[in-house]
Amino acid sequence: MIEFWNHFQSFPVLWLVVTLVVFLCASWVNAKAGKTPFLHPVLVSLSLIIVVLKLTETDYPTYMQGGQYIHLLLGPAVVALAIPLYDNLATVKRLLLPLLVGCVVGAIVAAVSAIMIGVAFGLSDQLLLTLAPKSVTSPIAIAVAEKMGGFPSLAAGLVLITGAMGCLIAPFVYRVLGIKDESVKGFVLGVGAHAMGTAFAFEYGMVAGAFGGLAMGMTGAFTAFMLPVLVPLLGL
Amino acid sequence: MVHGFLILLVCQLLGELMVTLLEVPIPGSVVGMVLLLIGLIIRGEVPEGLRLTGEGLLKVLPLLLVPAGVGLMTHFELLSVYWGELLIALFVSTLVTMFVVALLLKLLSKEKAVSGNNSGEGDD
């Protein structure tokens, strides 16, 4: 039995099936729970899969023999983010200055504040580089952490937690500042809480959602170009 | 479909080529995204095959993140030591970021009222 399992767990297709089944279940649970960001399908899926791997004593490289085929598609998916950006080009042109300023300042504040707090706690350079892209959409954050020398999978986890926190923080910020404009609400969520913020923004309406997606794409691209310049300036 | 997927992959490949040649630590896929955006602006429309493939990929984007996320299991030791510090850093940084961006946009757009902004509010 043990021998059979040792052989069976090395089939890549097994982990592809596990990933898809768990993801479908997690999506169903999330829909039932009213799409709360705390039961985000990705968070639930990765937790459940980790439990399965621990119970079956399967290590991460064995899982990735199957998982890599899904992971491979992240690259073209990031490229595809250009399509919603292009669709919203008219809006970008109309509100170029506020959007550009909001995105640039937001991206810098997000990265610098996270790094500074990390430095104050005495975290290692590698952990700081993992924290830096935390407000950026996961596919870009994973790629950035890979390139800059952080921990890619930890970056993915931190991004998800940031997303959930952002959805919690945003309504509070709107109340304090008296923000009523739907487009501003969406943009703030997209800059601070990437795709999860964008999904949350759609609850305010289509306009908020569109601005959330726009902010997510702009902030993601800008951060990827900005961090290689910013990080040496901070002495990392 | 195949046509659209090829466009995405070629953009990514060109992006990877550029960052490798220029030796910059920017993800090739992000450069590919900028290249595609420039291409779309020049062409003036999104080809149907590209939209089909691209939007299909974006629809399943959450699923694509799962395998990388499972890699968290290799960082449990690190997390067990630093989870408090990391959570505080994330929370404070996200709060400050959202506050600053919201304030900036409020000042810059002078709260241009969007008509009918009550849609969806107060439900759920």
Interface residues (C-beta under 8 A of the other chain):
Chain A: T19 L20 V22 F23 S27 G34 H40 P41 V42 L43 S45 L46 I49 I50 L53 K54 Y60 Y63 M64 G67 Q68 I70 H71 L73 L74 G75 P76 A77 V78 V79 A80 L81 A82 I83 P84 L85 Y86 D87 L89 L95 L97 P98 V101 G102 V105 G106 V109 A110 S113 A114 I117 G118 F121 L123 L127 L131 K134 S135 S138 P139 I140 I142 A143 V144 E146 K147 M148 F151 P152 S153 L154 A156 G157 L158 L160 I161 T162 M165 G166 I169 A170 V173 Y174 V176 L177 I179 K180 D181 E182 S183 V184 F187 V188 L189 V191 G192 A193 A195 E203 Y204 G205 M206 V207 G217 G220 A221 A224 F225 L227 P228
Chain B: F5 L8 L9 C11 Q12 G15 V24 P25 I26 P27 G28 S29 V30 G32 M33 V34 L36 L37 L40 I41 V46 L50 R51 T53 G54 E55 L57 L58 L61 P62 L63 L64 L65 V66 P67 A68 G69 V70 G71 L72 M73 T74 H75 L78 L79 Y82 E85 L86 L87 I88 A89 L90 F91 V92 S93 T94 L95 V96 T97 M98 F99 V100 V101 A102 L103 L104 L105 K106 L108 S109 E111 K112 A113 V114 N117 S119 G120 E121 D124
